[in-house]
Amino acid sequence: MDFALKYRIVERIIQSNDDALLNEIKSLVGFSEKDYWPGLPAEVKHAIQNAKDEIDRGEGISHSSIMSDVKDRYLKK
């Protein structure tokens, strides 16, 4: 483990006034100050719940299937 590197990273973070950098780091390490769910509009929450219910019933479309369709449609061979 490179403790010197970790120290330099922490030092740079502490000295930074760049909000964009700090937000990127926060996202990277999975740190969140609050839950986004309560702030979502009701229709978005409903759509997400419907999608989760469809997946639970086995009605979803796999990621590989979607990617295959996208490649066939948009990538020229």
BELVEN-V598714 format. One record per helix or strand. SS is the DSSP state (H for helix, E for strand). FROM is the first residue (numbers start at 1). TO is the last residue. If there is no record, write none. Layout:
ss=SS from=FROM to=TO
ss=SS from=FROM to=TO
This chain:
ss=H from=3 to=15
ss=H from=19 to=28
ss=H from=37 to=39
ss=H from=42 to=56
ss=H from=63 to=74
